[in-house]
Amino acid sequence: MNPITAIVQRNLLNYIRSKGRVFGALFMSMFMLVMFSFLMRSAMSGLDAPMPYLISGVIIMSVFQVSVNNSSDILTDISSGYMKEVLVAPVPRTQISMGHILSGAVIAALQGVVTMICGIVLGLRAGILQIMLLAAVMLVSAMTFSAIGLFLATVSRNSPAFQTISSMIMMPLTFVSGAYIPTPMIPGFLLPIVYLNPLTYTTSIFRYIALGAHTLDTRELIAQGMAFDLSGFVITPLMGLAITILIGTFFFVLCVHKFDRADFSTIKVAAGVRGGGAAARR
């Protein structure tokens, strides 16, 4: 079996078997979907379609959060000793990184699809072609966020540090991405962070497709936070998607670089834990 396929299958099975993680992730997505869609609808009264605008932002935000959080699985593999066993096999570390990134992306995209279905029930209007394009954007975006999360995991080397670092990064990026608050409403001194935030461009292209905004001109796209004017240079939603892919590629290269130089022999294996996390038999 291909090593990437094997890693993806294993991580998917581990996720499905962890019913608490599945329920918790879905519950939070549904909660955020309902809360922001109804409670903040009045704050978006100036938009043409405030409900779909908010729903699309919540959907892509759930993909972002699940992608990054699932990257901590590799820390469990490291602490349990499973990663040492994987590295003994003649498998390029590039494939190990790709397997973890792809598995996290698939899980996040699947949850995004479930959230999108609930969003359609709540008022998001999307045809078959739109749904297919949105699913593709979710998968591409999830791969970028998984690469970022995996890099943070390899840097932090343990779960408490990863949770602290990811929270410090995820929270600010969430609120300056335009997912909950349109970027035209964000204070000017925060705009540099907005333009450096990959989540900004992911939200832009997702919302562009979900709302069928191809009929809007550039000025209207900028006004609704789906395009960005940088001193006369306009970043369109499609350009934003390209930027997202470039950022994902950059962090994937960093992950491989980190893996190639990582010394997992210095990491202590948890007592009574062996291989894929199962308790060692006495």
C-alpha positions in Angstrom: 0.0 0.0 0.0 1.2 3.5 -0.7 2.6 5.1 2.5 0.5 8.3 2.0 -2.7 6.2 1.6 -1.8 4.1 4.7 -1.3 7.2 6.9 -4.5 8.8 5.6 -6.5 5.6 6.3 -5.0 5.2 9.8 -5.7 8.8 10.8 -9.2 8.7 9.4 -10.0 5.5 11.3 -8.6 7.0 14.5 -10.7 10.1 14.1 -13.9 8.1 13.4 -13.3 5.9 16.4 -12.9 9.0 18.6 -16.6 9.7 18.9 -16.0 12.5 21.4 -13.8 14.5 18.9 -16.3 14.0 16.1 -19.2 15.1 18.2 -17.4 18.0 19.8 -16.2 19.3 16.4 -19.6 19.0 14.8 -21.3 20.6 17.8 -19.1 23.6 17.8 -19.6 24.1 14.1 -23.3 23.9 14.5 -23.3 26.2 17.5 -21.2 28.8 15.7 -23.3 28.5 12.6 -26.6 29.2 14.5 -25.2 31.8 16.8 -23.4 34.0 14.2 -26.0 33.5 11.5 -28.9 34.7 13.7 -27.4 36.9 16.4 -25.1 38.9 14.1 -27.5 39.2 11.1 -28.6 42.7 12.2 -25.0 43.9 12.2 -24.7 42.9 8.5 -27.9 44.8 7.4 -26.0 46.8 4.8 -25.2 43.7 2.8 -27.3 42.3 0.0 -27.5 38.8 1.5 -26.5 39.0 5.2 -27.5 35.5 6.2 -25.6 33.6 3.4 -22.7 36.0 3.9 -22.3 35.0 7.6 -23.0 31.3 6.9 -20.3 31.0 4.3 -17.8 32.6 6.7 -18.7 30.2 9.5 -18.3 27.2 7.2 -14.8 28.1 6.0 -13.9 29.0 9.6 -14.9 25.5 10.8 -12.6 24.0 8.1 -9.7 26.2 9.3 -10.1 25.2 13.0 -10.5 21.5 12.4 -7.5 21.5 10.0 -5.2 23.1 12.5 -6.4 21.2 15.5 -6.1 17.8 13.9 -2.5 18.5 13.2 -1.9 17.6 16.9 -2.3 13.9 16.0 1.3 13.7 15.0 2.3 14.8 18.5 0.4 11.7 19.8 2.3 9.6 17.4 5.6 11.0 18.5 4.9 10.7 22.3 3.6 7.1 21.9 6.7 6.0 19.9 4.7 5.3 16.8 6.6 7.9 14.8 9.9 6.2 15.6 8.5 3.0 14.1 7.4 4.9 10.9 10.8 6.5 10.5 12.5 3.1 10.6 10.6 2.1 7.4 12.2 3.1 4.1 9.6 5.9 3.5 10.6 9.4 2.5 9.7 11.9 5.1 8.0 14.0 2.4 5.4 11.2 2.1 4.9 11.1 5.9 4.3 14.9 5.9 1.9 14.6 2.9 0.0 11.8 4.6 -0.6 13.8 7.7 -1.5 16.9 5.8 -3.9 15.1 3.5 -5.6 13.2 6.3 -6.2 16.4 8.2 -7.5 18.1 5.1 -9.9 15.3 4.2 -11.3 15.3 7.8 -11.7 19.1 7.8 -13.3 19.1 4.3 -15.8 16.4 5.2 -16.8 18.3 8.3 -17.1 21.5 6.2 -19.4 19.7 3.8 -21.6 18.6 6.7 -21.6 22.2 8.0 -22.4 23.5 4.5 -25.5 21.1 4.3 -26.7 22.6 7.6 -26.0 26.1 6.2 -28.2 25.3 3.2 -31.0 24.4 5.5 -30.5 27.7 7.3 -30.6 29.8 4.2 -27.5 29.4 2.1 -28.5 29.0 -1.6 -26.2 26.9 -3.6 -26.6 24.9 -6.8 -24.9 21.6 -7.6 -22.0 23.3 -9.4 -21.5 25.7 -6.5 -21.5 22.9 -4.0 -18.8 21.0 -6.0 -16.7 24.2 -6.3 -17.1 25.0 -2.6 -16.1 21.4 -1.7 -12.9 21.8 -3.8 -12.1 25.1 -2.2 -12.6 23.6 1.2 -10.2 20.7 0.4 -7.5 23.0 -1.0 -7.9 25.4 1.9 -7.8 22.6 4.4 -4.5 21.3 3.0 -3.0 24.8 3.4 -4.2 25.0 7.0 -3.1 21.4 7.8 0.3 22.3 6.5 0.4 25.3 8.8 -0.8 23.2 11.7 1.7 20.4 11.1 4.5 23.0 11.0 3.3 24.4 14.4 3.1 20.8 15.8 6.6 19.9 14.7 7.9 23.2 16.2 6.1 22.9 19.5 7.0 19.1 20.0 4.3 18.6 22.7 0.6 19.0 23.0 0.4 21.8 25.7 2.8 23.9 23.7 0.9 23.3 20.5 -2.4 24.2 22.1 -1.0 27.4 23.4 0.7 28.4 20.2 -2.2 27.5 17.9 -4.7 29.4 20.1 -2.5 32.5 20.1 -2.4 32.3 16.3 -5.9 31.1 15.4 -7.9 33.6 17.5 -6.4 36.8 16.0 -6.4 35.3 12.5 -10.1 34.3 12.9 -11.3 37.8 13.7 -9.2 39.7 11.1 -10.1 37.3 8.2 -13.5 38.7 7.3 -15.3 35.5 8.2 -17.3 37.1 11.0 -16.6 40.8 10.5 -16.4 42.2 6.9 -12.9 43.4 6.2 -14.1 47.0 5.3 -15.3 47.3 8.9 -11.9 46.3 10.4 -9.8 49.2 11.7 -7.1 50.5 9.4 -4.2 49.7 11.7 -5.1 46.0 11.5 -5.2 45.9 7.7 -1.5 44.7 7.3 -2.5 41.6 9.3 -5.6 41.2 7.2 -3.6 41.1 4.0 -1.0 38.7 5.4 -3.6 36.3 6.7 -4.2 33.3 4.5 -7.6 32.9 6.0 -8.6 36.2 4.5 -8.2 34.9 1.0 -9.8 31.6 1.7 -12.8 33.3 3.1 -12.9 35.6 0.0 -12.9 32.9 -2.6 -15.3 30.7 -0.6 -17.8 33.6 -0.2 -17.3 34.6 -3.8 -18.5 31.2 -5.0 -21.2 30.7 -2.3 -22.9 34.0 -3.0 -22.5 33.8 -6.8 -20.6 37.1 -6.7 -19.2 36.7 -10.2 -21.8 39.2 -11.4 -20.4 42.0 -9.1 -17.9 44.4 -10.4 -14.5 45.1 -8.7 -15.8 48.0 -6.7 -18.6 46.0 -5.2 -16.4 43.1 -4.4 -14.0 45.4 -2.5 -17.0 46.9 -0.7 -18.2 43.5 0.5 -14.7 42.3 1.5 -14.3 39.8 -1.3 -11.5 41.7 -3.1 -8.8 43.9 -1.6 -7.4 47.2 -2.8 -3.7 47.5 -1.9 -2.8 51.1 -3.0 -4.4 50.6 -6.4 -3.5 46.9 -6.8 -6.6 44.8 -6.5 -6.4 41.2 -5.2 -9.3 39.4 -6.7 -10.8 36.2 -5.2 -9.1 34.0 -7.7 -5.8 35.7 -7.0 -6.5 35.1 -3.3 -6.9 31.4 -4.0 -3.5 31.3 -5.7 -2.0 33.1 -2.7 -3.6 30.4 -0.4 -2.0 27.6 -2.5 1.4 29.3 -2.4 1.2 29.7 1.4 0.3 26.1 1.7 3.2 25.0 -0.5 5.6 27.2 1.5 4.5 25.6 4.9 4.6 22.1 3.3 8.3 22.7 2.4 8.9 23.9 5.9 7.3 20.8 7.3 9.5 18.5 5.2 12.6 20.5 6.1 11.7 20.2 9.8 11.0 16.5 9.5 14.3 15.9 7.8 16.2 17.4 10.7 14.1 16.2 13.5 15.7 13.9 16.1 12.8 11.8 17.5 15.2 9.7 19.5 15.4 12.4 22.1 11.6 12.3 22.7 10.5 10.1 25.6 7.9 7.6 24.9 4.9 7.7 27.4 4.9 4.9 29.9 2.7 2.0 29.0 2.2 3.4 25.4 3.4 1.7 22.3 3.1 1.9 18.6 -0.1 3.6 17.5 -1.1 4.6 21.0 -2.3 1.2 22.3 -1.3 0.2 25.7 1.7 -2.1 25.8 1.0 -5.7 26.7 2.6 -6.9 29.8 
